[in-house]
Amino acid sequence: MNIKWFLCVFVGLLAFSPFSFAEKKEAMFWKAERDNAVRCLLCPRKCLIPKGKRGICRTRENVNGRLWTLNWNNPVAVHNDPIEKKPFFHVWPGARALSIALAGCNMRCLFCQNWQISQIGPDEGPSFHLSPSQIVELAKQYHINWVVYTYSEPTVFYEYMLQSARLAKQNGLMTGMHSCGYINPEPLKELLPYIDAANIDLKGFSEEFYNKIGLMASIEPVLNSLKIIKESGTWLEITCLIIPGVNDSEDKVRQMCRWIVENLGKDVPVHFSRFYPMYKMNNLPPTPVAVLERCATIAREEGLMFVYIGNVPGHNQEDTYCPFCHKLLIDREGYMIKENHIKDGRCEFCGKEIPGLWRGEK
């Protein structure tokens, strides 16, 4: 297929070819069990999958006693986005990102913002053919510096992400992912040398919340993933979607921010994102802006240096300020950069170093 055909993908919010592909490739991270069953070891669920069945993510299938991924060369979304949309606020302001998504997720969040692609299997909706090498070719052809795995859950297309990220790095491109962080340590550590930046959803700060909204998930593996990412040197940002009456307890927000400072550091950017009614949570109102502002205040009280409010276009807390001289560094309007006063990774006014990945640095 001619690579120029994919130019049409860039013009919509979500674009598909009229075809459906469900290519298979033998999966990584599994072991054989009795009676031709297999145990998937990619994520903390460790699904025991009988012959002919799939795991909870719908993307990994037991084929005659071996585990195969159905997520191979078949993305459901390929977009040319601002890097700020991921959201990355301390990563190459104003850069473009080739955003890649394949179907599926290992969570079942009732409020999922992209449920049309995350809550289906690879063979349950339209997709089109795009190999890892074509991802690199597409990014280079349209002068896009970043390849970012996003929209659905990158963990469930791990093999595709790993191979394309390796190729991207070999070709001088930058790479990132937006993930729920529900992945086992071994695959995460193998991936991180090829990922420059990661934004991880910290969906709440209690075992009860993860158990309820994520289909019997657990918070501890996510916290462990955050530590591993930070220790690896991959740039880390965190997003917390604040849902009114569900995960907006001031005590829990304070505990979360304190944990971030103590375990990851005060320089990790945290995005408090506004909830809008979606998927199976249409009974709740959008998050009041005052609640988001209170969360941001708590985060700063606990010592976090870079705190943002998201999904509220035009809010002054989507801007970056120097934590030392308090001057405006990056003036944002939605995804548009109006001013940028970070030069060579430092505040243009006081000269202090501003943590992040800034254009021209690798």
C-alpha positions as CSV (number, residue, x, y, z in Angstrom):
1,M,0.0,0.0,0.0
2,N,1.4,3.4,-1.0
3,I,2.5,5.3,2.1
4,K,1.1,8.6,0.7
5,W,-2.4,7.1,1.2
6,F,-2.0,7.7,4.9
7,L,-2.0,11.5,4.5
8,C,-5.8,11.3,4.8
9,V,-5.5,10.0,8.3
10,F,-4.2,13.3,9.5
11,V,-7.3,15.4,8.8
12,G,-9.8,13.8,11.2
13,L,-10.0,13.2,14.9
14,L,-10.1,9.5,14.3
15,A,-9.8,7.9,10.8
16,F,-10.0,4.4,9.6
17,S,-9.6,2.6,6.3
18,P,-12.7,0.6,5.2
19,F,-10.9,-2.6,5.9
20,S,-10.3,-4.7,9.0
21,F,-7.0,-6.5,9.7
22,A,-6.2,-8.9,12.6
23,E,-2.7,-10.1,11.9
24,K,-1.1,-12.4,14.4
25,K,2.4,-12.7,15.8
26,E,3.7,-14.9,18.6
27,A,3.6,-12.9,21.8
28,M,6.4,-12.2,24.3
29,F,6.2,-12.8,28.0
30,W,4.1,-16.0,28.6
31,K,4.6,-19.6,29.7
32,A,3.0,-22.9,29.0
33,E,0.6,-24.4,31.5
34,R,-1.1,-27.8,31.8
35,D,-3.7,-29.0,29.2
36,N,-2.5,-26.6,26.5
37,A,-3.3,-23.5,28.6
38,V,-0.9,-20.6,28.7
39,R,-0.2,-18.0,31.3
40,C,0.3,-14.4,30.0
41,L,3.0,-12.6,31.9
42,L,2.8,-9.2,30.2
43,C,0.6,-7.4,32.8
44,P,-0.2,-8.0,36.5
45,R,-3.4,-9.9,35.6
46,K,-1.4,-12.9,34.5
47,C,-4.4,-14.3,32.7
48,L,-4.6,-18.1,32.5
49,I,-5.8,-18.6,28.9
50,P,-7.3,-22.0,27.7
51,K,-6.7,-23.2,24.2
52,G,-8.7,-21.1,21.7
53,K,-9.5,-18.3,24.2
54,R,-8.2,-14.8,24.9
55,G,-7.1,-12.8,27.9
56,I,-9.1,-10.0,29.5
57,C,-7.5,-7.5,27.1
58,R,-9.0,-9.4,24.1
59,T,-5.8,-9.0,22.2
60,R,-3.8,-12.1,23.2
61,E,-5.0,-15.5,22.2
62,N,-4.0,-19.1,22.9
63,V,-3.4,-20.8,19.6
64,N,-2.7,-24.5,20.0
65,G,-0.9,-24.0,23.3
66,R,1.1,-20.9,22.3
67,L,0.3,-17.3,23.0
68,W,-0.2,-15.0,20.0
69,T,-0.9,-11.2,19.8
70,L,-3.6,-10.1,17.4
71,N,-2.2,-6.5,17.6
72,W,0.3,-6.5,14.8
73,N,0.5,-4.1,11.9
74,N,-3.1,-3.1,12.4
75,P,-3.6,0.3,14.0
76,V,-7.0,1.8,14.5
77,A,-5.7,5.4,14.7
78,V,-2.8,7.3,13.3
79,H,-2.8,11.1,13.9
80,N,-0.5,14.0,13.5
81,D,-0.9,15.7,16.9
82,P,0.6,18.5,19.0
83,I,2.9,16.9,21.7
84,E,0.8,18.9,24.3
85,K,-2.2,16.7,23.5
86,K,-0.6,13.6,25.1
87,P,-0.3,15.5,27.5
88,F,3.4,16.3,27.6
89,F,4.1,19.8,28.9
90,H,7.8,19.4,29.6
91,V,8.7,17.8,26.2
92,W,9.6,19.8,23.1
93,P,6.9,22.5,23.3
94,G,5.2,22.9,20.0
95,A,6.5,19.6,18.5
96,R,4.4,17.3,16.4
97,A,3.7,13.7,17.4
98,L,2.7,10.8,15.2
99,S,0.2,9.2,17.5
100,I,-0.4,5.5,17.2
101,A,-3.2,3.3,18.7
102,L,-4.2,-0.3,18.3
103,A,-7.4,-1.8,19.7
104,G,-7.8,-3.0,23.3
105,C,-6.9,-2.4,26.9
106,N,-6.2,-4.4,30.0
107,M,-8.4,-2.1,32.1
108,R,-12.2,-1.7,32.0
109,C,-12.6,1.9,33.2
110,L,-16.2,2.9,33.3
111,F,-15.3,6.5,32.4
112,C,-13.0,5.6,29.4
113,Q,-12.6,8.6,27.1
114,N,-11.6,6.4,24.1
115,W,-13.9,3.4,24.7
116,Q,-14.7,3.0,21.0
117,I,-11.2,1.6,20.4
118,S,-10.0,0.6,23.8
119,Q,-12.9,-1.6,24.8
120,I,-12.9,-3.8,21.6
121,G,-10.7,-6.5,20.3
122,P,-8.5,-6.1,17.2
123,D,-10.9,-8.0,15.0
124,E,-14.0,-6.2,16.2
125,G,-13.6,-2.9,14.4
126,P,-12.0,-1.3,11.3
127,S,-8.3,-1.0,11.1
128,F,-5.7,-0.7,8.4
129,H,-2.2,-2.1,7.6
130,L,0.8,-0.1,8.9
131,S,4.1,-1.9,9.7
132,P,6.7,-0.7,12.2
133,S,9.0,0.4,9.4
134,Q,6.1,2.3,7.7
135,I,5.6,4.2,11.0
136,V,9.2,5.5,10.8
137,E,8.8,6.2,7.1
138,L,5.6,8.2,7.7
139,A,7.1,10.2,10.5
140,K,10.2,11.1,8.4
141,Q,8.2,11.9,5.3
142,Y,6.1,14.5,7.1
143,H,9.0,15.8,9.3
144,I,7.4,14.6,12.6
145,N,10.0,14.3,15.3
146,W,8.0,12.1,17.8
147,V,6.2,8.8,17.7
148,V,3.8,8.4,20.6
149,Y,1.8,5.3,21.5
150,T,-1.5,6.6,23.0
151,Y,-5.4,6.7,22.9
152,S,-5.9,3.0,23.8
153,E,-3.5,1.1,26.0
154,P,0.0,0.6,24.6
155,T,0.7,-2.4,26.8
156,V,-1.7,-4.5,24.8
157,F,0.2,-3.9,21.6
158,Y,3.5,-4.3,23.3
159,E,5.4,-6.2,20.6
160,Y,4.3,-3.7,17.9
161,M,5.3,-0.7,20.1
162,L,8.7,-2.3,21.0
163,Q,9.7,-3.0,17.5
164,S,8.6,0.3,16.0
165,A,10.1,2.2,18.9
166,R,13.5,0.5,18.3
167,L,13.3,1.4,14.6
168,A,12.3,5.0,15.5
169,K,15.3,5.4,17.8
170,Q,17.6,3.9,15.1
171,N,16.3,6.6,12.7
172,G,16.8,9.5,15.0
173,L,13.2,9.9,16.1
174,M,11.9,10.5,19.7
175,T,9.4,8.2,21.3
176,G,6.7,8.4,24.0
177,M,3.7,6.6,25.4
178,H,0.6,7.5,27.4
179,S,-0.3,4.4,29.5
180,C,-2.2,3.3,32.5
181,G,1.0,1.7,33.8
182,Y,-0.5,-1.7,34.3
183,I,2.4,-3.7,33.1
184,N,4.8,-6.2,34.7
185,P,8.4,-5.0,35.6
186,E,10.3,-7.3,33.1
187,P,8.5,-6.1,29.9
188,L,8.5,-2.5,31.1
189,K,12.3,-2.5,31.7
190,E,12.9,-4.1,28.3
191,L,10.8,-1.3,26.7
192,L,12.1,1.8,28.5
193,P,15.5,2.1,26.7
194,Y,13.5,2.9,23.6
195,I,11.0,5.3,25.2
196,D,12.0,8.9,25.8
197,A,8.9,10.1,27.6
198,A,6.0,8.5,29.4
199,N,2.7,10.0,30.7
200,I,1.1,7.5,33.2
201,D,-2.5,7.7,34.3
202,L,-2.8,7.6,38.1
203,K,-6.5,7.0,38.1
204,G,-7.0,7.3,41.9
205,F,-5.2,6.6,45.1
206,S,-6.8,3.6,46.6
207,E,-7.0,-0.1,46.1
208,E,-10.8,0.1,46.3
209,F,-10.9,2.6,43.4
210,Y,-8.8,0.5,41.1
211,N,-10.7,-2.6,42.0
212,K,-14.0,-1.1,41.2
213,I,-13.3,0.9,38.1
214,G,-10.6,-1.2,36.4
215,L,-12.3,-4.7,36.6
216,M,-10.5,-6.1,39.6
217,A,-7.3,-4.2,39.0
218,S,-4.8,-3.1,41.7
219,I,-2.9,0.2,42.4
220,E,0.4,-1.3,43.5
221,P,1.6,-2.4,40.1
222,V,0.9,1.1,38.8
223,L,2.9,2.7,41.6
224,N,5.7,0.2,40.9
225,S,5.7,1.1,37.2
226,L,6.0,4.8,38.1
227,K,9.1,4.1,40.2
228,I,10.7,2.0,37.5
229,I,10.1,4.7,34.8
230,K,11.5,7.4,37.0
231,E,14.6,5.3,37.9
232,S,15.2,4.5,34.3
233,G,15.8,8.1,33.2
234,T,12.7,8.1,30.9
235,W,11.0,11.5,31.3
236,L,7.8,11.0,33.4
237,E,4.6,13.0,33.7
238,I,1.4,11.9,35.5
239,T,-2.2,12.5,34.6
240,C,-5.0,12.2,37.1
241,L,-8.6,12.4,35.8
242,I,-10.6,13.9,38.6
243,I,-14.2,12.5,38.7
244,P,-16.6,14.4,41.0
245,G,-17.7,12.4,44.0
246,V,-15.5,9.4,43.0
247,N,-11.8,10.2,43.3
248,D,-11.8,13.8,44.3
249,S,-11.4,13.3,48.1
250,E,-9.0,16.0,49.3
251,D,-7.4,13.5,51.7
252,K,-6.7,11.0,48.9
253,V,-5.4,13.8,46.6
254,R,-3.1,14.9,49.3
255,Q,-1.9,11.3,50.0
256,M,-1.3,10.9,46.3
257,C,0.7,14.1,45.9
258,R,2.8,13.3,49.0
259,W,3.5,9.8,47.6
260,I,4.7,11.4,44.3
261,V,7.0,13.8,46.1
262,E,8.5,11.1,48.4
263,N,8.9,8.4,45.7
264,L,9.3,10.2,42.4
265,G,10.4,13.7,43.3
266,K,8.9,17.1,43.3
267,D,9.8,17.9,39.7
268,V,7.4,15.4,38.1
269,P,4.7,17.3,36.3
270,V,1.2,16.3,37.4
271,H,-1.9,17.0,35.2
272,F,-5.3,17.2,37.0
273,S,-7.7,16.6,34.1
274,R,-11.4,17.5,34.0
275,F,-13.8,14.6,33.7
276,Y,-16.7,14.8,31.2
277,P,-19.6,12.2,31.1
278,M,-18.4,9.3,29.0
279,Y,-19.0,5.6,28.3
280,K,-20.7,4.1,31.3
281,M,-20.4,7.1,33.6
282,N,-23.0,9.4,31.9
283,N,-24.8,9.9,35.2
284,L,-22.2,12.4,36.6
285,P,-21.6,16.0,35.8
286,P,-18.3,17.4,34.5
287,T,-15.8,18.1,37.2
288,P,-16.3,21.6,38.7
289,V,-13.3,23.7,37.8
290,A,-13.1,24.8,41.5
291,V,-12.4,21.1,42.4
292,L,-9.5,20.9,40.0
293,E,-8.1,24.2,41.3
294,R,-8.3,22.8,44.9
295,C,-6.5,19.6,43.8
296,A,-3.8,21.8,42.2
297,T,-3.5,23.9,45.4
298,I,-3.1,20.7,47.4
299,A,-0.4,19.4,45.0
300,R,1.6,22.6,45.5
301,E,1.2,22.5,49.2
302,E,2.7,19.1,49.2
303,G,5.7,20.4,47.3
304,L,5.1,19.6,43.6
305,M,6.7,22.2,41.4
306,F,4.8,21.7,38.2
307,V,1.0,21.3,38.5
308,Y,-1.4,21.7,35.6
309,I,-5.2,21.7,35.0
310,G,-6.3,19.9,31.8
311,N,-9.4,19.8,29.7
312,V,-10.3,23.4,30.7
313,P,-9.2,25.4,27.6
314,G,-7.9,28.8,28.5
315,H,-7.3,28.2,32.2
316,N,-4.2,29.9,33.4
317,Q,-3.0,26.7,35.1
318,E,-2.2,25.1,31.8
319,D,0.8,27.4,31.6
320,T,4.3,26.7,33.0
321,Y,5.9,29.0,35.5
322,C,9.4,29.0,36.8
323,P,9.4,27.6,40.4
324,F,12.3,29.8,41.3
325,C,11.5,33.3,40.0
326,H,7.8,32.6,39.3
327,K,8.0,34.2,35.8
328,L,5.8,32.8,33.0
329,L,7.8,30.4,31.0
330,I,5.4,28.7,28.6
331,D,2.1,30.4,27.7
332,R,-0.3,27.9,26.3
333,E,-3.7,28.4,24.7
334,G,-5.2,24.9,24.3
335,Y,-2.5,23.0,22.4
336,M,-1.0,26.2,21.0
337,I,2.3,27.6,22.3
338,K,2.1,31.4,22.5
339,E,5.3,32.1,24.3
340,N,8.3,29.9,25.3
341,H,11.0,31.3,27.6
342,I,12.9,28.1,28.3
343,K,16.3,28.4,26.6
344,D,18.7,25.4,26.6
345,G,16.7,23.8,29.4
346,R,16.8,26.9,31.6
347,C,14.6,29.8,32.7
348,E,15.3,32.7,30.4
349,F,14.9,35.1,33.3
350,C,16.8,33.6,36.3
351,G,18.9,30.9,34.6
352,K,17.7,28.1,36.7
353,E,17.4,24.6,35.2
354,I,13.9,23.5,34.3
355,P,13.4,19.7,34.4
356,G,12.2,18.2,31.1
357,L,13.1,17.2,27.6
358,W,13.6,20.4,25.6
359,R,14.0,20.7,21.8
360,G,17.4,19.8,20.6
361,E,18.2,17.7,23.7
362,K,18.3,13.8,23.6
